[in-house]
Amino acid sequence: MAQEKILVVEDDKDILELISFNLEKEGYRTYCSASGEIALSQVDNLKPDLILLDLMLPGINGLDICKQLKQSDTTKNIPIIMVTAKSEDSDVVAGLELGADDYVTKPFSPKVLIARIRTILRRSRKKPDTFHSQIVSFRDIVIDISRHCVTVNGKNVELSATEFSILRFLAENPGWVFSRNQIIGAVKGEDYPVTERSVDVQILGLRKKLGDMGKYIQTVRGVGYRLGKEA
């Protein structure tokens, strides 16, 4: 049975009970918080393996919580799945740009939620020695896989876990063009339930964070993306 710790941040009592029941049934150690302030105070002590984060919360909203967690060295690698009643692209985009790993919209299927949790936790459990190489470089971009860090021209670049995985995948296959679904499959796993739009959001974020080197992540119209040798 699973033993990972999951922190559920949700102010709706009925939804909180539904999520907790299904998580505990799967063997996860579940901790609950009804507000952002309480959640932030719990994270350092609990050190959860994953956070389910509602965006609409009293006081500090979910996006602000996500931002704080992803900006802290001690919590930035904790996977976050956004849980929200909103379905607008702007909410999803904002969360992903802040570093959230995935999202589900209410009403949701408990089975789908559990599947996404399993996929993300499985990915986060991968050991460094399972990687093909510890250092991957492309022009002035250096990706240190074991330390999970990226530098451009010697300067550190802060990337979310998903941005890091996409950049690594493209850098390990320079010049090759990959569809959005191929990128999703490579970094999330086959048949992972996420929209192609999410890939566009991650690519946009990568380009911005890489600065001048971002121009080498090229869009191939009607196909997908590649890390091209010529800008």
C-alpha positions as protocol buffer text, in pm:
chain_id: "A"
residue {
  index: 1
  type: MET
  ca { x: 0 y: 0 z: 0 }
}
residue {
  index: 2
  type: ALA
  ca { x: 104 y: 358 z: -58 }
}
residue {
  index: 3
  type: GLN
  ca { x: 270 y: 541 z: 231 }
}
residue {
  index: 4
  type: GLU
  ca { x: 320 y: 886 z: 82 }
}
residue {
  index: 5
  type: LYS
  ca { x: 196 y: 1190 z: 271 }
}
residue {
  index: 6
  type: ILE
  ca { x: -55 y: 1410 z: 91 }
}
residue {
  index: 7
  type: LEU
  ca { x: -170 y: 1749 z: 215 }
}
residue {
  index: 8
  type: VAL
  ca { x: -520 y: 1843 z: 98 }
}
residue {
  index: 9
  type: VAL
  ca { x: -596 y: 2216 z: 107 }
}
residue {
  index: 10
  type: GLU
  ca { x: -971 y: 2260 z: 61 }
}
residue {
  index: 11
  type: ASP
  ca { x: -1230 y: 2472 z: 243 }
}
residue {
  index: 12
  type: ASP
  ca { x: -1538 y: 2279 z: 126 }
}
residue {
  index: 13
  type: LYS
  ca { x: -1601 y: 2018 z: 397 }
}
residue {
  index: 14
  type: ASP
  ca { x: -1787 y: 1774 z: 169 }
}
residue {
  index: 15
  type: ILE
  ca { x: -1517 y: 1780 z: -99 }
}
residue {
  index: 16
  type: LEU
  ca { x: -1248 y: 1752 z: 166 }
}
residue {
  index: 17
  type: GLU
  ca { x: -1413 y: 1441 z: 308 }
}
residue {
  index: 18
  type: LEU
  ca { x: -1457 y: 1291 z: -40 }
}
residue {
  index: 19
  type: ILE
  ca { x: -1091 y: 1341 z: -128 }
}
residue {
  index: 20
  type: SER
  ca { x: -968 y: 1220 z: 211 }
}
residue {
  index: 21
  type: PHE
  ca { x: -1182 y: 907 z: 198 }
}
residue {
  index: 22
  type: ASN
  ca { x: -1050 y: 807 z: -145 }
}
residue {
  index: 23
  type: LEU
  ca { x: -688 y: 885 z: -59 }
}
residue {
  index: 24
  type: GLU
  ca { x: -701 y: 688 z: 264 }
}
residue {
  index: 25
  type: LYS
  ca { x: -870 y: 398 z: 86 }
}
residue {
  index: 26
  type: GLU
  ca { x: -563 y: 387 z: -142 }
}
residue {
  index: 27
  type: GLY
  ca { x: -331 y: 384 z: 159 }
}
residue {
  index: 28
  type: TYR
  ca { x: -204 y: 743 z: 146 }
}
residue {
  index: 29
  type: ARG
  ca { x: -140 y: 928 z: 470 }
}
residue {
  index: 30
  type: THR
  ca { x: -374 y: 1222 z: 437 }
}
residue {
  index: 31
  type: TYR
  ca { x: -355 y: 1559 z: 611 }
}
residue {
  index: 32
  type: CYS
  ca { x: -617 y: 1830 z: 571 }
}
residue {
  index: 33
  type: SER
  ca { x: -620 y: 2207 z: 584 }
}
residue {
  index: 34
  type: ALA
  ca { x: -918 y: 2439 z: 535 }
}
residue {
  index: 35
  type: SER
  ca { x: -718 y: 2756 z: 470 }
}
residue {
  index: 36
  type: GLY
  ca { x: -403 y: 2872 z: 298 }
}
residue {
  index: 37
  type: GLU
  ca { x: -255 y: 3017 z: 616 }
}
residue {
  index: 38
  type: ILE
  ca { x: -285 y: 2686 z: 799 }
}
residue {
  index: 39
  type: ALA
  ca { x: -149 y: 2496 z: 498 }
}
residue {
  index: 40
  type: LEU
  ca { x: 163 y: 2710 z: 479 }
}
residue {
  index: 41
  type: SER
  ca { x: 231 y: 2653 z: 847 }
}
residue {
  index: 42
  type: GLN
  ca { x: 184 y: 2276 z: 804 }
}
residue {
  index: 43
  type: VAL
  ca { x: 409 y: 2222 z: 504 }
}
residue {
  index: 44
  type: ASP
  ca { x: 744 y: 2265 z: 679 }
}
residue {
  index: 45
  type: ASN
  ca { x: 650 y: 2024 z: 957 }
}
residue {
  index: 46
  type: LEU
  ca { x: 472 y: 1764 z: 744 }
}
residue {
  index: 47
  type: LYS
  ca { x: 706 y: 1769 z: 445 }
}
residue {
  index: 48
  type: PRO
  ca { x: 429 y: 1620 z: 228 }
}
residue {
  index: 49
  type: ASP
  ca { x: 509 y: 1419 z: -83 }
}
residue {
  index: 50
  type: LEU
  ca { x: 232 y: 1597 z: -274 }
}
residue {
  index: 51
  type: ILE
  ca { x: -15 y: 1881 z: -221 }
}
residue {
  index: 52
  type: LEU
  ca { x: -372 y: 1896 z: -354 }
}
residue {
  index: 53
  type: LEU
  ca { x: -446 y: 2266 z: -362 }
}
residue {
  index: 54
  type: ASP
  ca { x: -782 y: 2434 z: -414 }
}
residue {
  index: 55
  type: LEU
  ca { x: -750 y: 2772 z: -584 }
}
residue {
  index: 56
  type: MET
  ca { x: -1055 y: 2936 z: -424 }
}
residue {
  index: 57
  type: LEU
  ca { x: -971 y: 2964 z: -56 }
}
residue {
  index: 58
  type: PRO
  ca { x: -1055 y: 3214 z: 218 }
}
residue {
  index: 59
  type: GLY
  ca { x: -767 y: 3450 z: 293 }
}
residue {
  index: 60
  type: ILE
  ca { x: -461 y: 3355 z: 90 }
}
residue {
  index: 61
  type: ASN
  ca { x: -579 y: 3205 z: -239 }
}
residue {
  index: 62
  type: GLY
  ca { x: -436 y: 2894 z: -398 }
}
residue {
  index: 63
  type: LEU
  ca { x: -229 y: 3075 z: -660 }
}
residue {
  index: 64
  type: ASP
  ca { x: -52 y: 3281 z: -393 }
}
residue {
  index: 65
  type: ILE
  ca { x: 16 y: 2965 z: -191 }
}
residue {
  index: 66
  type: CYS
  ca { x: 157 y: 2793 z: -498 }
}
residue {
  index: 67
  type: LYS
  ca { x: 381 y: 3092 z: -568 }
}
residue {
  index: 68
  type: GLN
  ca { x: 518 y: 3097 z: -213 }
}
residue {
  index: 69
  type: LEU
  ca { x: 588 y: 2724 z: -210 }
}
residue {
  index: 70
  type: LYS
  ca { x: 760 y: 2723 z: -549 }
}
residue {
  index: 71
  type: GLN
  ca { x: 980 y: 3020 z: -457 }
}
residue {
  index: 72
  type: SER
  ca { x: 1113 y: 2851 z: -143 }
}
residue {
  index: 73
  type: ASP
  ca { x: 1417 y: 2624 z: -172 }
}
residue {
  index: 74
  type: THR
  ca { x: 1274 y: 2391 z: 93 }
}
residue {
  index: 75
  type: THR
  ca { x: 935 y: 2339 z: -75 }
}
residue {
  index: 76
  type: LYS
  ca { x: 982 y: 2410 z: -447 }
}
residue {
  index: 77
  type: ASN
  ca { x: 1016 y: 2041 z: -539 }
}
residue {
  index: 78
  type: ILE
  ca { x: 692 y: 1932 z: -371 }
}
residue {
  index: 79
  type: PRO
  ca { x: 448 y: 1840 z: -651 }
}
residue {
  index: 80
  type: ILE
  ca { x: 126 y: 2043 z: -656 }
}
residue {
  index: 81
  type: ILE
  ca { x: -203 y: 1946 z: -819 }
}
residue {
  index: 82
  type: MET
  ca { x: -450 y: 2233 z: -842 }
}
residue {
  index: 83
  type: VAL
  ca { x: -811 y: 2148 z: -763 }
}
residue {
  index: 84
  type: THR
  ca { x: -1053 y: 2417 z: -877 }
}
residue {
  index: 85
  type: ALA
  ca { x: -1412 y: 2484 z: -973 }
}
residue {
  index: 86
  type: LYS
  ca { x: -1290 y: 2723 z: -1238 }
}
residue {
  index: 87
  type: SER
  ca { x: -1243 y: 2597 z: -1591 }
}
residue {
  index: 88
  type: GLU
  ca { x: -1108 y: 2909 z: -1765 }
}
residue {
  index: 89
  type: ASP
  ca { x: -774 y: 2870 z: -1938 }
}
residue {
  index: 90
  type: SER
  ca { x: -641 y: 3175 z: -1752 }
}
residue {
  index: 91
  type: ASP
  ca { x: -664 y: 2999 z: -1415 }
}
residue {
  index: 92
  type: VAL
  ca { x: -494 y: 2685 z: -1543 }
}
residue {
  index: 93
  type: VAL
  ca { x: -225 y: 2885 z: -1721 }
}
residue {
  index: 94
  type: ALA
  ca { x: -154 y: 3098 z: -1413 }
}
residue {
  index: 95
  type: GLY
  ca { x: -111 y: 2793 z: -1193 }
}
residue {
  index: 96
  type: LEU
  ca { x: 113 y: 2608 z: -1438 }
}
residue {
  index: 97
  type: GLU
  ca { x: 329 y: 2914 z: -1491 }
}
residue {
  index: 98
  type: LEU
  ca { x: 379 y: 2937 z: -1115 }
}
residue {
  index: 99
  type: GLY
  ca { x: 510 y: 2579 z: -1114 }
}
residue {
  index: 100
  type: ALA
  ca { x: 206 y: 2359 z: -1041 }
}
residue {
  index: 101
  type: ASP
  ca { x: 245 y: 2011 z: -1186 }
}
residue {
  index: 102
  type: ASP
  ca { x: -115 y: 1941 z: -1287 }
}
residue {
  index: 103
  type: TYR
  ca { x: -477 y: 2037 z: -1231 }
}
residue {
  index: 104
  type: VAL
  ca { x: -825 y: 1887 z: -1202 }
}
residue {
  index: 105
  type: THR
  ca { x: -1152 y: 2076 z: -1225 }
}
residue {
  index: 106
  type: LYS
  ca { x: -1458 y: 2020 z: -1009 }
}
residue {
  index: 107
  type: PRO
  ca { x: -1660 y: 1805 z: -1038 }
}
residue {
  index: 108
  type: PHE
  ca { x: -1391 y: 1541 z: -1084 }
}
residue {
  index: 109
  type: SER
  ca { x: -1372 y: 1164 z: -1083 }
}
residue {
  index: 110
  type: PRO
  ca { x: -1193 y: 1026 z: -775 }
}
residue {
  index: 111
  type: LYS
  ca { x: -1043 y: 756 z: -999 }
}
residue {
  index: 112
  type: VAL
  ca { x: -894 y: 1019 z: -1233 }
}
residue {
  index: 113
  type: LEU
  ca { x: -758 y: 1215 z: -937 }
}
residue {
  index: 114
  type: ILE
  ca { x: -593 y: 904 z: -791 }
}
residue {
  index: 115
  type: ALA
  ca { x: -445 y: 817 z: -1132 }
}
residue {
  index: 116
  type: ARG
  ca { x: -287 y: 1161 z: -1162 }
}
residue {
  index: 117
  type: ILE
  ca { x: -152 y: 1144 z: -809 }
}
residue {
  index: 118
  type: ARG
  ca { x: 5 y: 805 z: -876 }
}
residue {
  index: 119
  type: THR
  ca { x: 169 y: 927 z: -1195 }
}
residue {
  index: 120
  type: ILE
  ca { x: 320 y: 1235 z: -1034 }
}
residue {
  index: 121
  type: LEU
  ca { x: 442 y: 1047 z: -727 }
}
residue {
  index: 122
  type: ARG
  ca { x: 591 y: 774 z: -945 }
}
residue {
  index: 123
  type: ARG
  ca { x: 782 y: 1035 z: -1140 }
}
residue {
  index: 124
  type: SER
  ca { x: 906 y: 1209 z: -825 }
}
residue {
  index: 125
  type: ARG
  ca { x: 1034 y: 879 z: -685 }
}
residue {
  index: 126
  type: LYS
  ca { x: 1274 y: 823 z: -976 }
}
residue {
  index: 127
  type: LYS
  ca { x: 1633 y: 800 z: -862 }
}
residue {
  index: 128
  type: PRO
  ca { x: 1912 y: 995 z: -1032 }
}
residue {
  index: 129
  type: ASP
  ca { x: 2090 y: 675 z: -1138 }
}
residue {
  index: 130
  type: THR
  ca { x: 1798 y: 586 z: -1365 }
}
residue {
  index: 131
  type: PHE
  ca { x: 1885 y: 875 z: -1594 }
}
residue {
  index: 132
  type: HIS
  ca { x: 2092 y: 831 z: -1909 }
}
residue {
  index: 133
  type: SER
  ca { x: 2337 y: 1104 z: -1818 }
}
residue {
  index: 134
  type: GLN
  ca { x: 2394 y: 1333 z: -1523 }
}
residue {
  index: 135
  type: ILE
  ca { x: 2484 y: 1637 z: -1735 }
}
residue {
  index: 136
  type: VAL
  ca { x: 2310 y: 1742 z: -2056 }
}
residue {
  index: 137
  type: SER
  ca { x: 2418 y: 2056 z: -2238 }
}
residue {
  index: 138
  type: PHE
  ca { x: 2305 y: 2252 z: -2541 }
}
residue {
  index: 139
  type: ARG
  ca { x: 2495 y: 2564 z: -2641 }
}
residue {
  index: 140
  type: ASP
  ca { x: 2505 y: 2778 z: -2325 }
}
residue {
  index: 141
  type: ILE
  ca { x: 2240 y: 2570 z: -2146 }
}
residue {
  index: 142
  type: VAL
  ca { x: 2372 y: 2318 z: -1892 }
}
residue {
  index: 143
  type: ILE
  ca { x: 2129 y: 2076 z: -1728 }
}
residue {
  index: 144
  type: ASP
  ca { x: 2258 y: 1903 z: -1414 }
}
residue {
  index: 145
  type: ILE
  ca { x: 2015 y: 1612 z: -1375 }
}
residue {
  index: 146
  type: SER
  ca { x: 2140 y: 1478 z: -1042 }
}
residue {
  index: 147
  type: ARG
  ca { x: 2114 y: 1822 z: -880 }
}
residue {
  index: 148
  type: HIS
  ca { x: 1799 y: 1912 z: -1075 }
}
residue {
  index: 149
  type: CYS
  ca { x: 1931 y: 2252 z: -1176 }
}
residue {
  index: 150
  type: VAL
  ca { x: 1981 y: 2448 z: -1498 }
}
residue {
  index: 151
  type: THR
  ca { x: 2228 y: 2723 z: -1582 }
}
residue {
  index: 152
  type: VAL
  ca { x: 2240 y: 2956 z: -1880 }
}
residue {
  index: 153
  type: ASN
  ca { x: 2573 y: 3128 z: -1938 }
}
residue {
  index: 154
  type: GLY
  ca { x: 2671 y: 3014 z: -1590 }
}
residue {
  index: 155
  type: LYS
  ca { x: 2368 y: 3170 z: -1419 }
}
residue {
  index: 156
  type: ASN
  ca { x: 2108 y: 2958 z: -1239 }
}
residue {
  index: 157
  type: VAL
  ca { x: 1760 y: 2943 z: -1393 }
}
residue {
  index: 158
  type: GLU
  ca { x: 1469 y: 2843 z: -1170 }
}
residue {
  index: 159
  type: LEU
  ca { x: 1239 y: 2597 z: -1348 }
}
residue {
  index: 160
  type: SER
  ca { x: 933 y: 2405 z: -1234 }
}
residue {
  index: 161
  type: ALA
  ca { x: 957 y: 2025 z: -1230 }
}
residue {
  index: 162
  type: THR
  ca { x: 762 y: 1999 z: -1554 }
}
residue {
  index: 163
  type: GLU
  ca { x: 963 y: 2271 z: -1729 }
}
residue {
  index: 164
  type: PHE
  ca { x: 1282 y: 2095 z: -1623 }
}
residue {
  index: 165
  type: SER
  ca { x: 1160 y: 1761 z: -1761 }
}
residue {
  index: 166
  type: ILE
  ca { x: 1057 y: 1912 z: -2095 }
}
residue {
  index: 167
  type: LEU
  ca { x: 1386 y: 2097 z: -2137 }
}
residue {
  index: 168
  type: ARG
  ca { x: 1582 y: 1786 z: -2050 }
}
residue {
  index: 169
  type: PHE
  ca { x: 1384 y: 1576 z: -2297 }
}
residue {
  index: 170
  type: LEU
  ca { x: 1436 y: 1824 z: -2581 }
}
residue {
  index: 171
  type: ALA
  ca { x: 1805 y: 1873 z: -2497 }
}
residue {
  index: 172
  type: GLU
  ca { x: 1865 y: 1497 z: -2502 }
}
residue {
  index: 173
  type: ASN
  ca { x: 1720 y: 1487 z: -2852 }
}
residue {
  index: 174
  type: PRO
  ca { x: 1839 y: 1808 z: -3024 }
}
residue {
  index: 175
  type: GLY
  ca { x: 1703 y: 1867 z: -3373 }
}
residue {
  index: 176
  type: TRP
  ca { x: 1423 y: 1613 z: -3336 }
}
residue {
  index: 177
  type: VAL
  ca { x: 1066 y: 1738 z: -3366 }
}
residue {
  index: 178
  type: PHE
  ca { x: 815 y: 1609 z: -3112 }
}
residue {
  index: 179
  type: SER
  ca { x: 438 y: 1646 z: -3105 }
}
residue {
  index: 180
  type: ARG
  ca { x: 271 y: 1777 z: -2793 }
}
residue {
  index: 181
  type: ASN
  ca { x: 143 y: 1428 z: -2715 }
}
residue {
  index: 182
  type: GLN
  ca { x: 494 y: 1285 z: -2751 }
}
residue {
  index: 183
  type: ILE
  ca { x: 625 y: 1546 z: -2508 }
}
residue {
  index: 184
  type: ILE
  ca { x: 346 y: 1467 z: -2263 }
}
residue {
  index: 185
  type: GLY
  ca { x: 423 y: 1096 z: -2291 }
}
residue {
  index: 186
  type: ALA
  ca { x: 795 y: 1151 z: -2237 }
}
residue {
  index: 187
  type: VAL
  ca { x: 770 y: 1369 z: -1928 }
}
residue {
  index: 188
  type: LYS
  ca { x: 440 y: 1257 z: -1774 }
}
residue {
  index: 189
  type: GLY
  ca { x: 397 y: 898 z: -1892 }
}
residue {
  index: 190
  type: GLU
  ca { x: 187 y: 733 z: -2160 }
}
residue {
  index: 191
  type: ASP
  ca { x: -186 y: 814 z: -2165 }
}
residue {
  index: 192
  type: TYR
  ca { x: -143 y: 1089 z: -1906 }
}
residue {
  index: 193
  type: PRO
  ca { x: -470 y: 1288 z: -1890 }
}
residue {
  index: 194
  type: VAL
  ca { x: -354 y: 1643 z: -1962 }
}
residue {
  index: 195
  type: THR
  ca { x: -436 y: 1884 z: -2243 }
}
residue {
  index: 196
  type: GLU
  ca { x: -200 y: 1974 z: -2525 }
}
residue {
  index: 197
  type: ARG
  ca { x: -257 y: 2337 z: -2426 }
}
residue {
  index: 198
  type: SER
  ca { x: -60 y: 2266 z: -2109 }
}
residue {
  index: 199
  type: VAL
  ca { x: 248 y: 2189 z: -2318 }
}
residue {
  index: 200
  type: ASP
  ca { x: 219 y: 2528 z: -2491 }
}
residue {
  index: 201
  type: VAL
  ca { x: 205 y: 2696 z: -2150 }
}
residue {
  index: 202
  type: GLN
  ca { x: 518 y: 2515 z: -2030 }
}
residue {
  index: 203
  type: ILE
  ca { x: 707 y: 2595 z: -2351 }
}
residue {
  index: 204
  type: LEU
  ca { x: 613 y: 2963 z: -2320 }
}
residue {
  index: 205
  type: GLY
  ca { x: 740 y: 2965 z: -1963 }
}
residue {
  index: 206
  type: LEU
  ca { x: 1063 y: 2792 z: -2063 }
}
residue {
  index: 207
  type: ARG
  ca { x: 1136 y: 3042 z: -2340 }
}
residue {
  index: 208
  type: LYS
  ca { x: 1092 y: 3333 z: -2102 }
}
residue {
  index: 209
  type: LYS
  ca { x: 1312 y: 3185 z: -1832 }
}
residue {
  index: 210
  type: LEU
  ca { x: 1591 y: 3083 z: -2071 }
}
residue {
  index: 211
  type: GLY
  ca { x: 1623 y: 3438 z: -2204 }
}
residue {
  index: 212
  type: ASP
  ca { x: 1825 y: 3455 z: -2527 }
}
residue {
  index: 213
  type: MET
  ca { x: 1856 y: 3076 z: -2531 }
}
residue {
  index: 214
  type: GLY
  ca { x: 1478 y: 3044 z: -2539 }
}
residue {
  index: 215
  type: LYS
  ca { x: 1478 y: 3115 z: -2913 }
}
residue {
  index: 216
  type: TYR
  ca { x: 1626 y: 2769 z: -2975 }
}
residue {
  index: 217
  type: ILE
  ca { x: 1302 y: 2606 z: -2859 }
}
residue {
  index: 218
  type: GLN
  ca { x: 1135 y: 2620 z: -3196 }
}
residue {
  index: 219
  type: THR
  ca { x: 773 y: 2573 z: -3296 }
}
residue {
  index: 220
  type: VAL
  ca { x: 727 y: 2350 z: -3599 }
}
residue {
  index: 221
  type: ARG
  ca { x: 390 y: 2451 z: -3736 }
}
residue {
  index: 222
  type: GLY
  ca { x: 139 y: 2168 z: -3744 }
}
residue {
  index: 223
  type: VAL
  ca { x: 377 y: 1927 z: -3569 }
}
residue {
  index: 224
  type: GLY
  ca { x: 513 y: 2040 z: -3234 }
}
residue {
  index: 225
  type: TYR
  ca { x: 845 y: 2155 z: -3088 }
}
residue {
  index: 226
  type: ARG
  ca { x: 1217 y: 2092 z: -3115 }
}
residue {
  index: 227
  type: LEU
  ca { x: 1539 y: 2227 z: -2970 }
}
residue {
  index: 228
  type: GLY
  ca { x: 1698 y: 2355 z: -3291 }
}
residue {
  index: 229
  type: LYS
  ca { x: 2064 y: 2407 z: -3354 }
}
residue {
  index: 230
  type: GLU
  ca { x: 1999 y: 2727 z: -3547 }
}
residue {
  index: 231
  type: ALA
  ca { x: 1767 y: 2999 z: -3416 }
}
